[in-house]
């Protein structure tokens, strides 16, 4: 028998969720996407990353939800803000964004116990063609990975689609971080790799919830974590980009819980 407390710890196997659970994830995913939509006009040259973090926290609380990252494993901020060569988990602070930066903002909200986890890339001012190309490649990598999600396919199919496309564009896929199961647990089973061999790994089943969140580098795939214990950067200081959706496997494909409802940033991927 499964009890409420069983849903609050990482599971030993991949959870299979119900129709009611899908509705819980829809609510959480919509609010997470709305939060990133709200930030669009504020991601401009000269803005402090701490100000963006404050805006996100106030928005989430004003909408009756909770910021999942505050106090999570010692983290004290609402979002992660990762510009340029920062791969992920950049800590908001006094740093200001500059014209020409590209920046990832990653947010997770808790709505009625369910986690909506998503991230996007933002252009800061006038961005050069090299950076724009990387962002486009990263979004297309995610789209191709999501297109593999349907019952009977494998997690390796998602990974292989992402890796094949990114490397064909002369980019690399970060190996040190991955997607994860999500739901009433923030980081649940399974780990969702963004590189690998098609046909390998567990088979996808209706009711599985997880994130897909490829991190794509212009240079080598190697990263290192700074002394703050959070900030991960490219070792060769090359540009990097990431985008993430929380998704559920349906009977014939995939539902993207964290798609923007207003298409202000990027349209819903065509699968």
One Martini backbone bead per residue (centre of mass of N, CA, C, O) as a GRO file, in nm:
protein
  271
    1UNK     BB    1   0.096   0.035   0.022
    2UNK     BB    2   0.035   0.376  -0.044
    3UNK     BB    3   0.150   0.666   0.101
    4UNK     BB    4   0.201   0.995   0.140
    5UNK     BB    5   0.505   0.965   0.230
    6UNK     BB    6   0.606   0.817  -0.034
    7UNK     BB    7   0.596   1.100  -0.209
    8UNK     BB    8   0.856   1.247  -0.038
    9UNK     BB    9   1.045   1.035  -0.175
   10UNK     BB   10   1.263   0.866  -0.335
   11UNK     BB   11   1.232   0.628  -0.559
   12UNK     BB   12   1.310   0.300  -0.675
   13UNK     BB   13   1.103   0.364  -0.893
   14UNK     BB   14   0.898   0.447  -1.146
   15UNK     BB   15   0.642   0.641  -1.148
   16UNK     BB   16   0.283   0.604  -1.169
   17UNK     BB   17   0.029   0.809  -1.282
   18UNK     BB   18  -0.261   0.986  -1.266
   19UNK     BB   19  -0.506   1.193  -1.373
   20UNK     BB   20  -0.489   1.375  -1.120
   21UNK     BB   21  -0.184   1.424  -1.140
   22UNK     BB   22  -0.189   1.582  -1.403
   23UNK     BB   23  -0.342   1.824  -1.287
   24UNK     BB   24  -0.127   1.906  -1.084
   25UNK     BB   25   0.098   1.959  -1.302
   26UNK     BB   26  -0.047   2.176  -1.460
   27UNK     BB   27  -0.053   2.391  -1.240
   28UNK     BB   28   0.252   2.406  -1.191
   29UNK     BB   29   0.347   2.455  -1.483
   30UNK     BB   30   0.195   2.718  -1.539
   31UNK     BB   31   0.330   2.889  -1.317
   32UNK     BB   32   0.621   2.858  -1.408
   33UNK     BB   33   0.576   2.983  -1.689
   34UNK     BB   34   0.461   3.254  -1.588
   35UNK     BB   35   0.716   3.345  -1.445
   36UNK     BB   36   0.894   3.362  -1.702
   37UNK     BB   37   0.715   3.560  -1.849
   38UNK     BB   38   0.728   3.793  -1.639
   39UNK     BB   39   1.053   3.841  -1.676
   40UNK     BB   40   1.113   3.948  -1.962
   41UNK     BB   41   1.119   4.277  -1.922
   42UNK     BB   42   1.370   4.247  -1.694
   43UNK     BB   43   1.579   4.127  -1.907
   44UNK     BB   44   1.835   4.358  -1.881
   45UNK     BB   45   2.056   4.581  -1.894
   46UNK     BB   46   2.164   4.621  -1.544
   47UNK     BB   47   2.041   4.394  -1.400
   48UNK     BB   48   1.991   4.235  -1.115
   49UNK     BB   49   1.969   3.912  -1.014
   50UNK     BB   50   1.825   3.969  -0.742
   51UNK     BB   51   1.575   4.106  -0.866
   52UNK     BB   52   1.468   3.863  -1.020
   53UNK     BB   53   1.435   3.687  -0.768
   54UNK     BB   54   1.229   3.868  -0.626
   55UNK     BB   55   1.010   3.858  -0.842
   56UNK     BB   56   0.965   3.553  -0.835
   57UNK     BB   57   0.887   3.521  -0.539
   58UNK     BB   58   0.643   3.714  -0.537
   59UNK     BB   59   0.480   3.571  -0.757
   60UNK     BB   60   0.448   3.295  -0.622
   61UNK     BB   61   0.320   3.390  -0.355
   62UNK     BB   62   0.081   3.554  -0.487
   63UNK     BB   63  -0.015   3.252  -0.613
   64UNK     BB   64  -0.004   3.035  -0.364
   65UNK     BB   65   0.293   2.945  -0.365
   66UNK     BB   66   0.614   2.775  -0.378
   67UNK     BB   67   0.955   2.788  -0.351
   68UNK     BB   68   1.157   2.509  -0.391
   69UNK     BB   69   1.465   2.623  -0.342
   70UNK     BB   70   1.418   2.721  -0.070
   71UNK     BB   71   1.632   2.534   0.136
   72UNK     BB   72   1.753   2.352  -0.076
   73UNK     BB   73   2.034   2.223   0.023
   74UNK     BB   74   2.113   2.537   0.107
   75UNK     BB   75   1.936   2.709  -0.062
   76UNK     BB   76   1.838   3.087  -0.090
   77UNK     BB   77   1.667   3.077  -0.363
   78UNK     BB   78   1.437   3.078  -0.626
   79UNK     BB   79   1.655   3.099  -0.851
   80UNK     BB   80   1.845   3.032  -1.139
   81UNK     BB   81   2.133   3.222  -1.275
   82UNK     BB   82   2.287   3.162  -1.614
   83UNK     BB   83   2.547   3.307  -1.768
   84UNK     BB   84   2.700   3.198  -2.049
   85UNK     BB   85   2.937   2.987  -1.885
   86UNK     BB   86   2.695   2.903  -1.715
   87UNK     BB   87   2.530   2.609  -1.687
   88UNK     BB   88   2.436   2.604  -1.370
   89UNK     BB   89   2.337   2.729  -1.059
   90UNK     BB   90   2.317   3.024  -1.048
   91UNK     BB   91   2.361   3.290  -0.822
   92UNK     BB   92   2.201   3.532  -0.697
   93UNK     BB   93   2.290   3.896  -0.703
   94UNK     BB   94   2.496   4.177  -0.779
   95UNK     BB   95   2.492   4.097  -1.051
   96UNK     BB   96   2.501   4.216  -1.384
   97UNK     BB   97   2.363   4.245  -1.679
   98UNK     BB   98   2.469   4.237  -2.022
   99UNK     BB   99   2.517   4.327  -2.321
  100UNK     BB  100   2.497   4.007  -2.493
  101UNK     BB  101   2.376   3.821  -2.314
  102UNK     BB  102   2.313   3.494  -2.198
  103UNK     BB  103   2.028   3.348  -2.007
  104UNK     BB  104   1.943   3.133  -1.747
  105UNK     BB  105   1.618   3.045  -1.609
  106UNK     BB  106   1.536   2.865  -1.304
  107UNK     BB  107   1.222   2.713  -1.203
  108UNK     BB  108   1.042   2.613  -0.894
  109UNK     BB  109   0.722   2.502  -0.807
  110UNK     BB  110   0.457   2.477  -0.551
  111UNK     BB  111   0.140   2.307  -0.613
  112UNK     BB  112  -0.025   2.120  -0.413
  113UNK     BB  113   0.264   1.941  -0.408
  114UNK     BB  114   0.357   2.029  -0.695
  115UNK     BB  115   0.612   2.028  -0.949
  116UNK     BB  116   0.740   2.307  -1.139
  117UNK     BB  117   0.994   2.261  -1.396
  118UNK     BB  118   1.189   2.533  -1.547
  119UNK     BB  119   1.366   2.661  -1.847
  120UNK     BB  120   1.536   2.952  -1.998
  121UNK     BB  121   1.628   3.167  -2.255
  122UNK     BB  122   1.791   3.494  -2.262
  123UNK     BB  123   1.813   3.798  -2.407
  124UNK     BB  124   2.058   4.065  -2.372
  125UNK     BB  125   1.983   4.256  -2.586
  126UNK     BB  126   2.247   4.238  -2.807
  127UNK     BB  127   2.301   3.942  -2.983
  128UNK     BB  128   2.498   3.732  -3.120
  129UNK     BB  129   2.506   3.480  -3.356
  130UNK     BB  130   2.643   3.262  -3.186
  131UNK     BB  131   2.444   3.267  -2.947
  132UNK     BB  132   2.184   3.225  -3.106
  133UNK     BB  133   2.260   2.950  -3.220
  134UNK     BB  134   2.282   2.800  -2.953
  135UNK     BB  135   1.992   2.840  -2.862
  136UNK     BB  136   1.860   2.702  -3.103
  137UNK     BB  137   1.995   2.425  -3.059
  138UNK     BB  138   1.877   2.373  -2.778
  139UNK     BB  139   1.577   2.377  -2.854
  140UNK     BB  140   1.598   2.154  -3.070
  141UNK     BB  141   1.698   1.935  -2.882
  142UNK     BB  142   1.449   1.930  -2.708
  143UNK     BB  143   1.239   1.873  -2.926
  144UNK     BB  144   1.361   1.598  -3.016
  145UNK     BB  145   1.333   1.463  -2.742
  146UNK     BB  146   1.022   1.496  -2.707
  147UNK     BB  147   0.948   1.332  -2.973
  148UNK     BB  148   1.025   1.044  -2.818
  149UNK     BB  149   0.766   1.061  -2.640
  150UNK     BB  150   0.642   0.731  -2.581
  151UNK     BB  151   0.512   0.448  -2.560
  152UNK     BB  152   0.799   0.214  -2.591
  153UNK     BB  153   1.005   0.389  -2.556
  154UNK     BB  154   1.315   0.531  -2.454
  155UNK     BB  155   1.549   0.711  -2.286
  156UNK     BB  156   1.762   0.669  -2.513
  157UNK     BB  157   1.602   0.817  -2.735
  158UNK     BB  158   1.623   1.095  -2.618
  159UNK     BB  159   1.932   1.116  -2.594
  160UNK     BB  160   2.010   1.057  -2.892
  161UNK     BB  161   1.863   1.295  -3.025
  162UNK     BB  162   2.021   1.516  -2.884
  163UNK     BB  163   2.313   1.435  -2.951
  164UNK     BB  164   2.302   1.416  -3.259
  165UNK     BB  165   2.229   1.711  -3.313
  166UNK     BB  166   2.440   1.872  -3.153
  167UNK     BB  167   2.693   1.738  -3.292
  168UNK     BB  168   2.611   1.822  -3.587
  169UNK     BB  169   2.654   2.138  -3.476
  170UNK     BB  170   2.929   2.148  -3.309
  171UNK     BB  171   2.842   2.041  -3.032
  172UNK     BB  172   2.786   1.981  -2.677
  173UNK     BB  173   2.712   1.753  -2.410
  174UNK     BB  174   2.636   1.748  -2.096
  175UNK     BB  175   2.715   1.495  -1.837
  176UNK     BB  176   2.685   1.602  -1.523
  177UNK     BB  177   2.384   1.653  -1.608
  178UNK     BB  178   2.023   1.602  -1.551
  179UNK     BB  179   1.739   1.476  -1.551
  180UNK     BB  180   1.409   1.409  -1.383
  181UNK     BB  181   1.205   1.321  -1.173
  182UNK     BB  182   0.859   1.437  -1.114
  183UNK     BB  183   0.634   1.596  -0.857
  184UNK     BB  184   0.618   1.546  -0.521
  185UNK     BB  185   0.907   1.524  -0.615
  186UNK     BB  186   1.168   1.697  -0.724
  187UNK     BB  187   1.392   1.445  -0.722
  188UNK     BB  188   1.345   1.171  -0.912
  189UNK     BB  189   1.279   0.888  -1.048
  190UNK     BB  190   1.473   0.930  -1.300
  191UNK     BB  191   1.747   0.962  -1.481
  192UNK     BB  192   1.793   1.206  -1.754
  193UNK     BB  193   1.959   1.172  -2.026
  194UNK     BB  194   2.145   1.357  -2.312
  195UNK     BB  195   2.300   1.084  -2.363
  196UNK     BB  196   2.314   0.808  -2.604
  197UNK     BB  197   2.137   0.506  -2.679
  198UNK     BB  198   1.924   0.374  -2.866
  199UNK     BB  199   1.712   0.144  -2.685
  200UNK     BB  200   1.783   0.232  -2.401
  201UNK     BB  201   1.659   0.169  -2.117
  202UNK     BB  202   1.378   0.248  -2.005
  203UNK     BB  203   1.052   0.232  -2.059
  204UNK     BB  204   0.792   0.406  -2.161
  205UNK     BB  205   0.509   0.522  -1.961
  206UNK     BB  206   0.217   0.584  -1.873
  207UNK     BB  207   0.263   0.837  -1.608
  208UNK     BB  208   0.525   0.963  -1.650
  209UNK     BB  209   0.749   1.191  -1.478
  210UNK     BB  210   0.964   1.453  -1.623
  211UNK     BB  211   1.271   1.590  -1.722
  212UNK     BB  212   1.399   1.801  -1.988
  213UNK     BB  213   1.758   1.947  -1.986
  214UNK     BB  214   1.960   2.053  -2.193
  215UNK     BB  215   2.321   2.102  -2.215
  216UNK     BB  216   2.491   2.330  -2.437
  217UNK     BB  217   2.806   2.352  -2.601
  218UNK     BB  218   3.053   2.507  -2.793
  219UNK     BB  219   3.249   2.335  -2.658
  220UNK     BB  220   3.331   2.150  -2.430
  221UNK     BB  221   3.170   1.935  -2.183
  222UNK     BB  222   3.326   2.042  -1.954
  223UNK     BB  223   3.297   2.079  -1.594
  224UNK     BB  224   3.267   2.301  -1.302
  225UNK     BB  225   3.261   2.359  -0.953
  226UNK     BB  226   3.245   2.593  -0.743
  227UNK     BB  227   3.305   2.695  -0.413
  228UNK     BB  228   2.985   2.733  -0.355
  229UNK     BB  229   2.855   2.439  -0.464
  230UNK     BB  230   2.686   2.527  -0.747
  231UNK     BB  231   2.842   2.660  -0.968
  232UNK     BB  232   2.843   2.582  -1.314
  233UNK     BB  233   3.114   2.551  -1.551
  234UNK     BB  234   3.303   2.590  -1.812
  235UNK     BB  235   3.630   2.508  -1.851
  236UNK     BB  236   3.666   2.684  -2.137
  237UNK     BB  237   3.448   2.929  -2.134
  238UNK     BB  238   3.215   2.851  -2.292
  239UNK     BB  239   2.929   2.859  -2.422
  240UNK     BB  240   2.594   2.815  -2.279
  241UNK     BB  241   2.285   2.610  -2.282
  242UNK     BB  242   1.935   2.595  -2.156
  243UNK     BB  243   1.642   2.372  -2.144
  244UNK     BB  244   1.311   2.318  -1.978
  245UNK     BB  245   1.084   2.042  -1.910
  246UNK     BB  246   0.780   1.929  -1.789
  247UNK     BB  247   0.656   1.588  -1.815
  248UNK     BB  248   0.413   1.359  -1.968
  249UNK     BB  249   0.304   1.042  -2.028
  250UNK     BB  250   0.098   0.929  -2.267
  251UNK     BB  251  -0.078   0.709  -2.463
  252UNK     BB  252   0.054   0.885  -2.744
  253UNK     BB  253   0.280   1.071  -2.570
  254UNK     BB  254   0.303   1.419  -2.476
  255UNK     BB  255   0.306   1.641  -2.192
  256UNK     BB  256   0.350   1.990  -2.148
  257UNK     BB  257   0.345   2.163  -1.851
  258UNK     BB  258   0.565   2.429  -1.921
  259UNK     BB  259   0.425   2.582  -2.126
  260UNK     BB  260   0.357   2.860  -2.274
  261UNK     BB  261   0.046   3.033  -2.289
  262UNK     BB  262   0.160   3.305  -2.477
  263UNK     BB  263   0.423   3.289  -2.655
  264UNK     BB  264   0.657   3.498  -2.562
  265UNK     BB  265   0.911   3.317  -2.623
  266UNK     BB  266   0.827   3.012  -2.699
  267UNK     BB  267   0.688   2.792  -2.870
  268UNK     BB  268   0.539   2.518  -2.897
  269UNK     BB  269   0.640   2.230  -2.968
  270UNK     BB  270   0.669   2.040  -3.260
  271UNK     BB  271   0.580   1.678  -3.263
   0.00000   0.00000   0.00000
